[in-house]
């Protein structure tokens, strides 16, 4: 089973700043990695698939990069509505499909 | 509008059973793999199981294999999860989620979830 480790656990930034979230895989997942956003009381929403492709309707300030074992989700120009927990998920080696533990982004 | 609506959650005693349903609308259900993903209170996301378009392939996380059964009815645009021998650690919000083409595709559409509580 591939384990995904996300860091930091919590990120506290001001509006307009850049957020950089990390996801590290226990073995290579090529580019088969997705990112999701989850706001309190809501279902997750797909942001990025296959490491760098934005899902339909996702603003351009969200971008993904990386391959192999190290991945990054960047939110350029944070907005108040970006306050959420962000999860990475791999689809390279399955079952099981696995998620990281999440990074909480707080907007000051 | 694409929509997934889960139902069937509730309070059940340890060792009991429950059947979850997910009814979809706004897309051709029979064209998609479907998954169940759960989230324990205050915890992260865990994929539970998924099923191929024609139900010919089904996959489970180890912790539920043999206790949970995923199924679907394409004529009724519905996904199901029969849960038995329930344990306290199965307590979670259960989401159904769509996968566009293959069983390992990302989850592009999610329902709002249904809460399952296993407690005496």
Boltz contact constraints between the chains, C-beta under 6 A:
constraints:
  - contact:
      token1: [A, 34]
      token2: [B, 106]
      max_distance: 6.0
  - contact:
      token1: [A, 43]
      token2: [B, 95]
      max_distance: 6.0
  - contact:
      token1: [A, 43]
      token2: [B, 110]
      max_distance: 6.0
  - contact:
      token1: [A, 43]
      token2: [B, 112]
      max_distance: 6.0
  - contact:
      token1: [A, 43]
      token2: [B, 113]
      max_distance: 6.0
  - contact:
      token1: [A, 44]
      token2: [B, 110]
      max_distance: 6.0
  - contact:
      token1: [A, 46]
      token2: [B, 106]
      max_distance: 6.0
  - contact:
      token1: [A, 46]
      token2: [B, 108]
      max_distance: 6.0
  - contact:
      token1: [A, 49]
      token2: [B, 106]
      max_distance: 6.0
  - contact:
      token1: [A, 87]
      token2: [B, 45]
      max_distance: 6.0
  - contact:
      token1: [A, 91]
      token2: [B, 104]
      max_distance: 6.0
  - contact:
      token1: [A, 94]
      token2: [B, 104]
      max_distance: 6.0
  - contact:
      token1: [A, 95]
      token2: [B, 59]
      max_distance: 6.0
  - contact:
      token1: [A, 96]
      token2: [B, 47]
      max_distance: 6.0
  - contact:
      token1: [A, 96]
      token2: [B, 61]
      max_distance: 6.0
  - contact:
      token1: [A, 97]
      token2: [B, 47]
      max_distance: 6.0
  - contact:
      token1: [A, 99]
      token2: [B, 44]
      max_distance: 6.0
  - contact:
      token1: [A, 99]
      token2: [B, 45]
      max_distance: 6.0
  - contact:
      token1: [A, 101]
      token2: [B, 44]
      max_distance: 6.0
  - contact:
      token1: [A, 102]
      token2: [B, 44]
      max_distance: 6.0
